[in-house]
Amino acid sequence: MGNFRPDSRGGFRGRSGGSRFGGRPKRSFEMHDVTCDKCGKQCQVPFKPTLGKPVFCSDCFRKNEGSRNHDGFSQSRMSAEQFSQINAKLDKIIQALEISSEDDSEADSETE
């Protein structure tokens, strides 16, 4: 605890550096040269591109974010029907897990 000292606001800040918002130093990202899949412009991204996944420049990325529909999914990625099918499957999985959990609880109470 000797590494911390009170700051001017009455809180504590470590002597090891970092920002005043959480005490973590800023991460530096390795930038990678890529070509935007939408407009063809050369740009850099802070992640290593994955084969088969589109990469966008910052302008195209912002434009793509604006094209999200009301449920938060891009129409090019998932249709409302596909989303409903996934929700139905997840409901079945949750129901099966709840039944399994109830069975386990009953078995535990019978052994006591």
Buried (B, 14 or more C-beta within 10 A) or exposed (E): EEEEEEEEEEEEBEEEEEEEEEEEEEEEEEEEEBEBEBEEEEBEBEEEBEEEEEBBBEEBBEEBEEEEEEEEBEEEEBEEEEBEEEEEEEEEEEEEEEEEEEEEEEEEEEEE
